[in-house]
Amino acid sequence: AVLTVLLVVLAMPSLGHALEIRRADITTVAADETVDDTLIAIGDSVSIEGNVNGDLIAFARRLSVRGHVTGDVIGAAETVSIEGPVDGNVFGFGRGVTLGGTAVGRNFYGFGRDVTIDRGANIAENATTFGNDVDVSGGVGRDLVSFGSELVLGGRVERNVDVYGNEVTIVPPGSVGGNVTAHVPAADKLTGATATTV
């Protein structure tokens, strides 16, 4: 997972401008603080309460983002929690990756044992998840692609859902504007969907 994060970092074109690196056991951006650069934050705990006017790249055991990030967020941690608005993309790598009740301006990529998109979260474009247990209770503006053991969909996907896994459950008030294509072992492993391909 760390190699993947490093490859994503190297591929980012926006890193050509200003860059700030913070490293400590507890690395923070205070609620009243604004960082006007791309920020690399490293620590046992990384807490972003303030604003980052650029990209945020974080490596930690615990990552919490409650402030506003105007660029992309790339976070690798045991637990990744994104609760503040992100204008760009979110790449979350961890045992648990949670997108709280906030807005993502572009795409969400969640890689973890447990990946959660909470009710109230809104992803403007696409969501891609890789996880053992995936819970999508928020909104996805375009398509959802999910790889993993179990997907529970209780949110709204505006276009299509494409799932590769063992079990897919769509629970109220979950809805899909387009088609649901489920690559599951048997037809009875998909429940609650109407316009489906198994």
N, C-alpha and C positions, 0 to 999 in steps of 0.2 A: 504494500500500500504506500509506503514512503517513497519508493521508486516512482510510482505513478504520480504522486504529488510533485516530486521534483521535475518530472518530465512536463507536467502541466505548467509549473512555474517557468521553466525554460522556454516554453512555447508562447508565453504571454508577451504580446508586443508592447504593452504599456509600461513594462519595467524599464524602459529606456530613460524615463524621467526620474525625478527625485525619489530617494529611497531612505527610509529610516528603519533601523534595526533596534529592537528592545529585547534584552535577555535578562531574566531574573527568575528566582523561584516562583514569585508571584508577579506577573507582568500585567500592568493595567493601563487603560486609558480612562481617566476619571470622567464622570458625567459632565463636568464643566470644561472639558478639554477637547480641542480639535486638532487632529493631525492632518496637515496639508501635504501629505506624501503617500506613496505606497508604504505600508507598514508591514515589516516582518516581526512577529512577536513569538518569542520562545520562552517556555517556562513550564514548571510543574502545573501551574494554573495560569490561564490567560483570560482576563476579563476586560471586555471592551464595553464600557458604559457610555463613552462619549462618541464623537463623530470622527470618521476617517474619510477624508476627501481624496480617495484613491482606492487602491486594492488593499485587502488585508490577507496576509499569508501567516497562518498560525500553526505552531507545533507545540502540543502540550498534553498533559494527562487529562485536564479538564479545560474545555474551551466554552466560554459564554460570551455571546455577542448580543448586547441589548441596545447599543447605540446605532447610529445611522452610518452605513458604508455606501459611498457613492459609486464604487467600482465593484469588483468581484470579491468574493470571500472564498479562500481555499483553506480549509481547516482539517488538520489531522490530529486526533486526540482519542483518548479512551471514550470520553463522552463529549459530544459536540451539540451545543444548544444555540440555535439562532433565533432570537426573539425580536431583534430590531430590524428595520427596513434595510434592504439591500437593493441598490439600483441595478446592479449587474447580475452575474451568475453566482450560484452557491455550489461549491464542491465540498461535500462533507465526508470525511473518512473516519470511522471509529467503531467501537463496539456498539455504542448507541448514538444515533444521529437524529436530532429532533429539530424540525422547523416549527417554531411556535406561531402564535396568531399574528403574523406580520406579512409584509408584502415583499416579493422578489420580482424585480423588474424584468428579468430575462428567464433563465432556465435554472432548474434545481437538479443536482446529481448527488444522490445519497448512497454511500457504500458502508454497510455495517451489519452487525447481527440483527439489530432492531433499528428500523428506519420508520420515523413517524412524521407525518405532515398533519399538524393539529388543525382542528376546526378553527376557522378564522384566518388561517394562513391562505395567502393567495399568490400563486405563481403565474406570472403574466404569459409565459410561453410554455415550454415542455418540462416534464418531470421524468427523470430516469432513476430507478432505484435498483439496488443490488442488496438483498438482505434475506435473512432467514424468516423474519416476521416483518411485514410491511403493512403499515396502517395509514391510509390516505383519507383523512377526514376533511381536509381543506379543499381549495379550488385550484384547478389546473386549466389555464387558458387555452391550451392546445391539446397535445397528446401526452399520454402516460405510457411509458414502457417500464415493465417491472420484471426482474429476475429474482427468484427466491423460492422458498418453501411455501409460504402462505401470504396472500394479499387479501386484506380487508379494505373495501372501498366504501366509505360512508360520505364522501365529498362529491363535488361536481367536476367532471372532466368534460370540457366543451367539445372535444372532437373524439378521437379514438383511444381505446385501451388495448395494449398488446402485452400479454402476460406469459412468461415462461416459468412454470412452477408446479407445485403439487396440488394446491387448492386455492380457489378464488371465490370470495364471498362478497356480494354487493348488498349492503345493509341500508335501510332507510336512514337519512334521506338521500342516499347515494344515487347519482345519475350520470349517464354517459350520453353526450350529444350525438356521437357517431356509433361505431361498431366496437364490440368487445371480441377480441380474438384471444382465446385461452389455449395455450399449449400445455395441457394437463393430462395426467394418465388416463382419465376416464371422464365421460360427460357429466357424471354425478359429482365431480369435483368442482364444478362451476355452479354456484347457486345465486339466485337473485337477479340474473341478467335477462334481458329480453332480446335485443338485437345482437346475437352472438355467433361466433364461429369457434368450434372446439376441435 
